[in-house]
Amino acid sequence: MLIDKLAWIYIVDGRILSTRSRNKDTYYIPGGKREQGESDQEALIREIKEELSVDLIPETIKFFGEFVAQAHGHAEGIEVQMRCYTADFDGQLTAASEIEEIAWLTHSDREKSSPVDKIIFDHFKEQNLLN
């Protein structure tokens, strides 16, 4: 089984934007699952608005890459496929909905993240984009 998710990649000064939901100890790159009939762009814009109270600017949304790993908190063999995008935004990043904390993580924080996020962290470290 494959869980289809979307993620917004936002890196500033060698740190990647991550979020932690209420009552959880794992950080995730912001994003989520698409609803029936949504395009990647529509779902990403909706999820980021719900989680972080900002508006992604549609014309700046660019596909970055796709990563697959064991799904965190799911039975062995259930994988998550994360389609990642970069984008500019309007507004001020503010934790909303189920998000309790916004964090700026470096590669040394990768153990606090989900398996698919660890792959993404490693990818950015190899490109010298993540401290």
C-alpha positions in Angstrom: 0.0 0.0 0.0 1.2 3.5 -0.8 0.1 6.7 1.0 0.1 9.7 -1.4 1.3 12.9 0.2 2.4 16.3 -0.8 5.1 18.5 0.9 6.2 22.1 0.8 10.0 22.4 0.9 11.1 25.7 2.4 14.8 26.2 3.3 16.2 29.4 4.8 19.9 29.8 5.9 20.5 26.0 5.7 17.5 25.1 7.8 14.3 23.4 6.6 10.9 24.3 7.8 9.2 21.5 9.7 6.2 21.1 11.9 5.1 19.0 14.9 1.5 18.2 15.6 -0.1 18.3 19.0 0.8 15.3 21.3 3.4 14.1 18.8 7.2 13.9 19.1 8.0 13.6 15.4 8.6 16.5 13.1 7.2 16.5 9.5 7.9 18.7 6.5 4.6 20.6 6.1 2.0 19.3 3.7 -0.6 16.5 3.7 -2.9 14.3 1.6 -5.0 15.4 -1.3 -8.8 15.4 -1.1 -10.9 13.7 -3.9 -10.4 15.5 -7.2 -7.6 17.9 -6.0 -4.5 18.6 -8.1 -1.1 18.6 -6.4 -1.1 22.4 -6.4 -4.7 22.7 -5.0 -4.0 20.2 -2.2 -0.7 21.8 -1.3 -2.1 25.3 -1.2 -5.0 24.1 1.0 -2.8 22.0 3.4 -0.3 24.8 3.9 -3.0 27.4 4.6 -4.6 25.0 7.1 -1.4 24.2 8.9 0.7 27.4 8.7 -1.8 30.2 7.9 0.1 31.4 4.8 -0.9 31.5 1.1 1.4 29.8 -1.3 1.7 31.8 -4.5 0.5 29.5 -7.3 2.7 30.8 -10.1 5.8 30.1 -7.9 5.0 26.4 -7.1 7.6 24.2 -8.7 8.0 20.4 -8.5 11.1 19.5 -6.6 11.1 15.7 -6.4 9.4 12.6 -5.2 10.6 10.4 -2.3 9.3 7.1 -1.0 9.9 5.4 2.4 8.3 3.3 5.1 5.3 5.3 6.4 5.9 6.5 10.0 3.5 4.9 12.5 2.1 2.4 10.0 2.5 -1.3 9.6 5.7 -2.6 7.9 5.3 -2.5 4.1 3.0 0.6 4.0 5.0 3.3 2.3 4.5 7.0 1.9 5.1 8.6 -1.5 5.9 12.3 -0.9 5.7 14.7 -3.9 7.7 17.7 -2.9 7.3 21.3 -4.1 9.0 24.6 -3.5 7.0 27.9 -3.5 7.0 31.5 -2.3 4.2 32.6 0.1 2.3 35.5 1.4 1.6 36.0 5.1 3.3 35.1 8.4 4.1 31.5 9.3 1.9 30.7 12.3 1.1 27.2 13.6 -2.6 26.4 13.0 -5.0 23.5 13.0 -3.3 20.4 14.5 0.2 22.0 14.3 1.6 22.8 17.7 5.1 23.9 16.7 7.0 25.3 13.8 10.7 24.4 13.8 13.7 25.2 11.6 15.7 21.9 11.5 19.2 21.1 10.3 20.6 17.8 9.1 21.7 17.0 12.7 17.9 17.1 13.6 17.0 14.4 11.1 16.4 11.7 13.8 13.5 13.8 15.0 11.8 13.3 11.7 9.8 10.7 9.8 11.6 8.1 7.6 10.7 9.9 4.3 11.8 13.2 5.8 15.2 11.7 6.7 15.7 10.8 3.0 14.9 14.4 2.0 17.2 15.8 4.7 20.0 13.6 3.4 19.3 14.7 -0.2 19.6 18.4 0.8 22.8 17.7 2.9 24.4 16.1 -0.2 23.6 19.3 -2.2 25.0 21.5 0.6 21.6 23.1 1.1 21.1 21.9 4.7 23.4 22.6 7.6 
